[in-house]
């Protein structure tokens, strides 16, 4: 299915029409099972694509209301919830997290991020709320780390998504591991937003899931967004696939369904959502914290969220082995395009456009200059085991990797802002 609305000016609809053709080719090549993509601009959906299958075995097609595991697209929602509490005076960005999480007192720091776990020094200061929001806490993920600490994360905590421990036990176990870097030293992608979710739950006096449901998801009408998929919605759930290296075909590696909402509701990556649900959140962000008369954060708080929180030296450090910060920077839970020309090698967007992707291939971007939101949903599993970020390209054929840049570049080419 491909539908386009009329009435939007200054966009080349014939170039937009190349998007479903290009993405359908990826499906037909067997690189990805299917897509839901959505482009909203100036008050209307100008393109919606539902291509391929949400489940290959049953032949069920992708539909507009298909449910996806959005992984780290959860993080900006956690950041907004944190900023709501900040506006209420319940926390400050420079607060040490030990005020509410004493487990993280007296932390140790590895002398070398890839070195022995017993070669450490005392952390020069406590982790702050802002450290968590900017991934400068010194915490890690096993899959973004190398050496003994990568394997220790997996052994102590279990998998990065769907962990077996409840929030308090998980926090206690995490705090036994040394930090990879001193707090504030550098951006190192990590469980920081999971900690943030559990922390703001403690501050608000309720589980993190209850906090975002009552304060964000329900008010925005995001009724299909949650940390589990109830039985009556499971026929809408997209299966998760990866390329089987033995057969070079897509293999179903879907998570087992939970009987109820899990104890571990990860603020860093646990949500399931749909294109229209996430569009509501993205439009709220595009409108600086307000949607249809509902304001969640003040405009000046939103401006703080998308301002540059990394130092020039921190942006020089590669992210997962690539010069990710060339042309963009990081705010409080979202990346922001600072120089579209330098950033164009890995995507497309106007200056000030912001968003954050998810590990299963999902991506979104809000572009204030164009009054536009782009949402791209697939279910393509990447390895999340220890040290796996060093092999991000494996297990996925080139067509699967090229699909998102095609979507981005064709969209911006239709606006006269990208070369094909």
N, C-alpha and C positions, 0 to 999 in steps of 0.2 A: 504494500500500500504506500502511496505517496500522495499527500494532499498539500495544496498551497493556497493560502488566503490571498485575496486581492486587496488593493488599497494602499500598500506600502510603497513609498517612493524611494528613489535613489538606491535601488538594489536591483541587480541584474538577475531576473528570475530564470533566464536560460542557463546561466552559470550555476545557480542553485540547483537547477534540474539535473546537473551532472552528478550531484552528490549521491542520490539513490542508485544511479547506474554504476558508479565507481564502487560503492559499498556492496552492491549485489554481486559484483565480480569477486569480491573477497569471500562471500558466502559460497558462491558456486565453485570456487577453487578449494573449498574445504578448510580454509584457514581459520574462520570463525563461524559459530553456529548462527548468529544473527545480531541484529542491531535494533535499538530504538533511539532515534535522534530527533531532537526538537530545537528549532530556532524561533525564539520569541523576540520581536522587535517593535518598538513604538506602539505597544498596546495590543499586539495580536501575534498569534502563532503564524509565522510566514512559511514554515515548512515543518512537517512531521513525517518521519519515515519509520515504518515498521517492516523490517526485512528479515527473511530467514525464519528459523525455528527457535522457540524458547526451549523445546525439548526434541532432540533428534529422534529418540526411540519411539515416541508416540506421534511425532509429526505435528505437534501443536505449534501454531505460528506465533511469532512475536506480535503482540498487540500493544496498544497505547497504555493499557493498565497492567502490563507485565511487571512483576516484582523482581528486583535485582538486589543482590548484596552490593552495597555501595562502598564498603570498606572505609578508606580514609576520607571520603566525602562526609563522613560523620564529624570529622574534626572541626570544621567551621561552626557547626551547630553547637558543639561543646564550648567553643570560644564565645559565641554570642551569649550562651547561658551564664558564663563566667562574667562577662561584661555587664549583664543585667544585675548580677549580685554586686558588682563593683559600684554601679550607679546607686544602689540602695545603701551603700556605705558598709557592706558586710565583709568586704575585702579590699585590699589595695594591691596594685601590681607589684610593688616592692615588698609586700609581706613575705616573710619566710614561711614556707609550707609547713614547718614544724609547729606552727601555732595550732594546726588541726591534724597534722600527721607526724606525731613525735617519733614514729618509726624511722624517719629520715634524719634524725639528729646524729651528729658525729660521723658523717659519712667519710669514707675513704675514697681516694682517687688513684687510679692506675698510673704508675710512673710512665708506662707505655701502653697506649690503647690496645696494642696487639700482644702485650707481654704477659708474664706470669701474674696470676691473680693475687699472689702474696707479696708482690712488689708494689707497695702503695704508699701514699702520704695522706696526711689529714687534709680534708677539704678546707680551703681557705675561708669559705663562708657557706651558709645554708642556701639551698635551692629556693628561689622565689617563684611567685605566681607567674611573673613575666618570663622567667627562665623556662617554665613549662610551656607557656603559650608560644614561645619562639624556638623551641627545641634546642635551647642552650643550657639545659639542666645538667648535662653530663650523663644522663640516662641513655639507654641504647635500645635497639632491637637486636635480636640475634642475627637477623638476616641483613642488617645494615653494618654489622661488625665483622671483624676478622680476628682469628686467634682464640685463645682460651675463653675470653669473655663471651664470644658468640655462642659457644657450646654451653657455657654456664647458664645463659639466659634460657636456653631450651630445657636444660635439665632442671632448673629451679622453678620455672614458671609454666612450662609446657608450651604449646603452640601459641603464636602471637594473637590469633583469633580463636575464640571459643575455648579459652583456658578452663581447666578443671577446678579452679579454686574460686571461692567467694571473694568479694572485694577486700575485706579486712585481711584475710589470710594472704591474698595475692600481694597486697601492699607490704605486709610484713616480710614476705619472701623476697620481693624485689629489693627492699631496703638492706638485705644481707649482702647484696652484690656490690662490688666497688663501682664507682662512677668511671666512665671512660675518659672524661675530661673534667676539669674544674668547672663549677657552675659559672655560666656567663662567658666561657672561653670561646666556644664555637658552636655552630649549628651542627647537630648530630641527630638525625631522624630517629625517633625513639618512642617508647611507651609513655612519654611525657603527657600526652593528651588523655591516655587512660587514667593516669594518676590524677590529672586535673578533673576528670569526670567524677571519680570517687571522692576527691577532695571537696568539690562544690556540693556534692550530695551531703557530706558531713556538715558543711557550713550551713546549708539550707535545712538540715534536719530531716532529710528524706532520701530514699535511694535515688541515684542519678537518673535512672529511667523515669521515675515519677516526676522528677524535677523538669526534665525536658518535655515530657508529655503535657504536663499541666501549664508550663510557662511558654512553650514554643510550638510543639507539634499540634496539639489540640486547638489552640487559638488560630493557627494558620490553616486549619482544616486539612492537615497532613494525616489523614485517617488510615492510610496504607503504610505508614512509616513506623517501624518498631524493631525491636531486637530479636523477634522471632516471627515465624509465619504460622498463624493459626490454621487448623485443618480446613476450614471453609475457604481459605485463600490459596491453598497449595497448588491447585490446578493452574494458577496464574504465575507461579514461581518459575523463573528461568533457571535451567540447569547450568551448572558450572563445568566448564570443559578445559582440557589442556591437550596439547598434541602428544600422543603416545609415540615415543621415539622408536618403538619396535614396529609399529604399523604405519606411522606417519599419518595417522588419522585422529580425529577428535575423540577423546575418552572422557566419559562422565566422571567427575571427581567431586560431585556435590556434597555439601555438608549434610549430615543426617538432621532431620527435623527434630526440634525440641518439643516435648509434651506441654511445656509452658514457657513463659519468659525465663531465660537463663539467669542464674545468680550473677554471672560475669557479663554485665552489660557494658561493653567497652566503648568509652567515649572517644577512643581513637580509631574505631573501625568496625563497630558492631551492627550498624543499622541496615535494614532492608527497606527499600523505597521504590517509588515509581517516578517516571518522567514528570508527571503533573504535580505530584507532591513536592518534588525537589524544586520544581519551577517556582512554587509559592515561596520557598525559602530564598531562592536566588533572586527573585523579584524584590523581596523585602530588603535584601542586601543592596541590590541595584538602586533602590530608593532610599538608601542611607538609613535603614532601620525601621521603615514604616511600609505597611501594605494595607490598602483599603481601609484606612482610618485606624489600623492597629499599629501602634508604635512599640517596639520591643527595646530598642536602644536609641539614645539621642544621636542626632547627626554628628556632633563633635566626638562622640564615642566611636561611631562608625569610622570617622576620619582617622582616629587613633588606630583603629584596627587595620586599616589599609596603608598606614604610613610605614616608612622604612625603619625596621628595628634591627637590622644587621649592620655591622660596621663594614667599611670597604675591605678590610683585611679578612673578615669572615666570609664575604662574598667571593673572595679569591679561592677559597677552599672548595674543591670539587664535591659534589653531592652524588653518592652512589657511583663514583668513578667518572662523572661527566661534569663539564663546566656549567652546571645548571643555573648559576646566578648571573651568567652573562646576559645582561639585558633585563634582568628582573631581580626582585628582592623579596623579603618575607616580612609580613606584618605580624598580627596576632592571630595566627591560625590559617592564613591564606597567603599565597604568593601573589605578587603584584608586578605587572609589566612596567619597567622604568624606561626602557629604550626598545621600541618595537623593531628597529633595524637589527640590533644585536641579538634580540630574542628570537627572531624569525627563523633561525636555523632549526628550532625544535617545535615550532608551532606558529601561530599568528594571533595578533590582537593589537588593539590600540593602547597608547600610553594610559596607564591607570586601570586597565582591565585586570580582573582578579579572579581567583578560583583555587581549587586544589583537587587532584585526581584521587582515584582509589586503586588498590592493588589488583583488582580483577578487571582492570581496563576501563573503568568508568571515569568520566571527566566532566567538568562543567566550567564555564567561564561567564562572568558578568562584565559587560563592557559599557561603562557609563557614557563614553563619548558617542557610541552608536545607539545607546538606549536599547541594548540587546543582551539576551541570555542565550547561551548555547549549552545543550545537554547531550551527552553521548554515553549510551549505556550498552555494555556488552558483558558477557560473563566468561572471562578468559583467565584461567588460574596461572599465577606465577609462583615459583618456589618461594616459600617463606621460612625455610630452614636456616640453620647457622651458616653464615658466610655466603648465602645465596645471592645477595645483591651484586656480588662480583661476577655473576653469570646471568644477568638479567635477560640477555638476548637468547638464551638457550630455551628450548621447549616451545618456541613460537616461531612460525615461519614468517618470512618477510612480509607477506600480504597482511598478516595480522598486525604487525608493527606499523605498517604504512597506512592503515585505515584511518586512524585518528588524525595524523597530519593531512591526509586528503580532505577530511571533513573540515578541518580548520582552514586550510588554504583555499578551498573552493568557496567557503562562506565569505572569507575576506576578499577574495578575488571578485566576488559578486558586488562588493562594496568599493571596489577599486583600490584595495589596500594590500593586496598580496599578489605576487607573481606565481604562475603555475609552472 
